[in-house]
Amino acid sequence: MRYGMAIDLKKCVGCNACTVACRMENGTPPGILLCQVEKYEVGTYPAARMDFLPRACMHCAEPPCLEVCPTGATYQREDGLVLVDPRKCMGCRYCVLACPYEARHPLRRIENYYGPGTVTPWEEKKHKTLTKGTVQKCTFCAHRLGDGRQPACVEVCPANARCFGDLDDPESDVSRVVARQGGSVLKAELGTCPSVYYLNS
Amino acid sequence: MAKAKTRKHDQADPMPPGADYQWPAADPAQRGRTRTLFGICGQCMQGDCATLIHMQDGVVTRVEGNPAASPNYGSLCPRGASQLMNLYNPYRVKTPLVRTNPEKGLDVDPGWKEVSWDEAMALVIEKLNQVRTKDPRGLLVMEGFGNRDSLLRDHFAHAFGTPNVVGSHAPLCSIHYASNLVHAGCPEQVAEMDYCEYLLTFGRSLGPNFATTGAIRRFTKAMDRGMKLVVIDPRCSVEASKGEWIPIRPGSDYACLLAMAGTMLNEGLPFDEWFMKHRTNAPYLINPAGDYHRDPLTGKPMMWDAAAGCARAFDAEFADIALTGAYTVDGVACRTGFDLIREEFRQYTPEWAEGICTVPAATIRRIAGEFVKHAKIGSTIQIDGFTFPFRPASVNTHRGITNHRGGTYAELTAKLMNMLVGNIEVPGGCVGDSMRGPLLEPDDDGVLRPQFRAQAFPFKFPPDTIDGNEFYPHKNATPHLAVQAMLDPARYHLDYSIEVWLNLGANAIRKNAQPEKYVEAMRNVPFVVSVAYHMDEPTIMADVVLPEHANMERDIVSVLVPPHQTTGGELYGADTVRVRQAVPALFNTRHCDDILTDIAEGTGVLYGPGGVYDRLNRSMNDLVLTDGFYLGEGTLDVDRRHTREEIQDQLLKTWPRGDGKGLAEINQEGFFRQPRSRKEFFTYYFSPGDGVRHPFYFERLKKTGDSLRAQLREVGIAYPGIADEETVWEQYRPIPHWIENSEIQAPPEYDLWVVNWKSPYHPHDSGNPEGNPWLAELYAQDPFDFAVFMNAATAAKKGLKDGDRVTVESRYGRTSGALRVTELLHPDALGIPGNYGLGTLQSNPLIRQGTFYNSLLSIDDNTLDAISAGQEISPRVRVYRQEGAR
């Protein structure tokens, strides 16, 4: 069992619904974007176009962040998820430097979206789930997977650009789509073996 | 891959300073309680996505798409996913307010006094009763995309006795006339994405550009199956990035369309001859005055029977209808409409157009040829046992081409292209996004009976309406005409004045051109009442503020209306109605319809014949007609008060496409979905064969113009606000012809044309997206948003660099912002996306940030399209660096 994701760049329209759904799901404060969409301009006028690259944690099979963690807070589950145990994380940020995908975010402070003096009821509730001084990262919405749900970014996507499932199961949708379309991974040369594949890149 | 474009937060601070609001503690009775409500998203004007609203301990923790319901099937756009911050917004108006400072302005503190609802309503009702006694037309109800949920607003206004219900949103999107004329459906025409194989678009989004869920899915599916997409646009949009981008000089699309149609008509390309002869008025004989030549006996228009060598009334038996030729009938020299159009278009060659629009002549010819080839003229397709003509090619236009002087002609020219391939209301072609049913009915002349905006408003003098129905009989909503008339009533021959401005969901100041004119007009109105969500521009100008619920607190039932961007997919084969269950109100606010019910009761117009309930009983939705709600006479007892729930229950139970279930049942599942045959999706099905003729020769347009001119002469007045009347009448000719918009001859120092596009974060003023800090964080960082965009080579020529602070000046106004150089724009264009900027002393500071595109526009009558009254959206501009600023 190894959870993974395929993102079809031909379908992605760069709308950032995933970015916002991730925020709503995980309660992250301003400045912390566990999921984001990079936007590129390619070519020169008139042969130019926009390109989009949605990014989050790659849940690498060989995660560089894992080996540098001095406290054992970063761990890898048998299903492939790379997670942080906030009770063990001391916020040293070695993992932030080690991650080649800029997927780890130190939570130095927890700010509020409408300014320091106003904590909306939503923030009041969600910020309790965050631990200041730790590192935040995409969890593939691990807390939803047990309920048979998919990560929030997958379900919200209006373009159906994302496909999620078990990469070890050749019959899963994600395995089939990668096998059929030959997905690529980011920075393959580093040997991190990401679990996020990009189609039509 | 190229380096990602990123940007510093040089222009916006995503964190509004100074918000220091202590939220009341959650209701302790809700502690430990988990519940899920059915919602309908209100974060764009369509309001079409079904949601699930999850609450814990009385707090909304999550909003997601309802996976079972169309059109979004569990997905949301970034605004929809941000909507809980629209609920939890400290800048909301939280209690009724009354002004103490008589001085009014966007930056003047009104000195608000908090009052009870009873006090506020008593004040409003007293003023309304005064104006009703004097002249009920003195009430102006300004409505807009900020609140699309009121059932009672228009009925209240009409029961009160005012015709003045004015939309604040429309003059920058005047897209209705041509579709209402040629398709007899409202609002417009769109591409049918299940079958379309070749889509040519001008000046529009297919969904991705502003992120509407259903349209994005239809778009990605169509691209996945290999639909060829050609986007003719000054900007390489998301859509253009996925298809073929053909850059065009802003505001010149009309020339390109004329040349494409000219190529199709005069360069030997095949056309759908059967459709032209049997399904349009192109063969009708036209007399030298430009009118139908009519049978002296029956008064009917005539066609020439080539086999018999004589003319007959259009509904006679014909052996061979002549599409072309000159014939003398009853001593009158006639020609077919088709011939006259072809002759007019002979001058519009691709070479001629290239000089205006910059699209190479060879490209114009190639695209015209591809369009015809992909239309597969003569092919058919079976859907649910019915054989349709199959025309999988469509050309679709939108506000980018209609919002110029001559814009209506541009859209009509696109219609000519579609009609030439016979793709109207058939699979793969150009399909209305109105009700699906028997809309294609012939009039006495055998030509499609037009609907909505294509039906001319009657002429009255002195004018009855504040917003120019009399002078622009085919207009869309026109707050700009209302404001001109309010500022100068004599010029527009008004014999009454606006005494009360009731604002509901509208923002005519920020959503329009020349905001200072609207501020001045509002200042002149003796009493302004704003049904308000936050302290926006019209609200800070108000005398009384009536705070209303946020979208999520407003319960409604709603029919799923076909969307604007495209059609097809899940929209086939079902009619859907949904419920929005209200999140408990956070503040001392009320549902807009409860406010209106109280006002109607207090002014004596709620009950009895002609009252609000009577009108509600008899009303039908303009867009979906009998696919929508229709209570029917006598359903609501017009002599007693009804709760919202009672009304919603009755709307559901009497829904013409429903099966009698009501509110109790819909609260179980969130929606009702009634299946219907997929063939019924195409209105062709209801009037197949030669049952009706679409207008190819626009005789009705000429008739409106002739009639208007005669009526102005009869009452002895000139066309108000227009320097040279011929500039109006030339737009009422029956054949599209080249019209120069107001910008083409601008002084050369205005060397660029500004263009605007909707952004995924901010397409309409629905749900206050520009004040939502989740979205602000994104738009402030987005390399394709929230800046002033210029082609890189143009910037280099001007010595301007990325990040320079620049001033942008049109002949009508100015704005400023940070420059961003790009390869994604035509060299003659300057891009300013979204509708950022302006705001008030008391608004969320986020709203004051960004470059205010609308300030560059004009409401001068001479710059408008004479038919739709649409405003010019690409004025010529000049750009220069602000010295000392970076």
Interface residues (C-beta under 8 A of the other chain):
Chain A: K10 K11 V13 G14 C15 N16 A17 T19 V20 A21 R23 M24 E25 P30 G31 E38 K39 Y40 E41 V42 G43 T44 Y45 P46 A48 R49 M50 D51 L53 E111 Y113 Y114 G115 G117 T118 V119 T120 P121 W122 E124 K125 K126 A152 E155 V156 C157 P158 A159 N160 A161 S201
Chain B: M1 A2 K3 A4 K5 P14 M15 P16 P17 G18 A19 D20 Y21 Q22 W23 A26 Q56 D57 G58 V59 V60 T61 R62 V63 E64 G65 P67 N72 G74 S75 L76 C77 P78 G80 A81 S82 L84 M85 Y88 N89 P90 Y91 G207 P208 A211 T212 T213 G214 I216 R217 F219 T220 M223 D224 C236 V238 A240 S241 K242 W245 I246 P247 P760 Y761 P773 W774 L775 E777 L778 D782 P783 F784 N791 A792 A793 T822 E823 L824 L825 P827
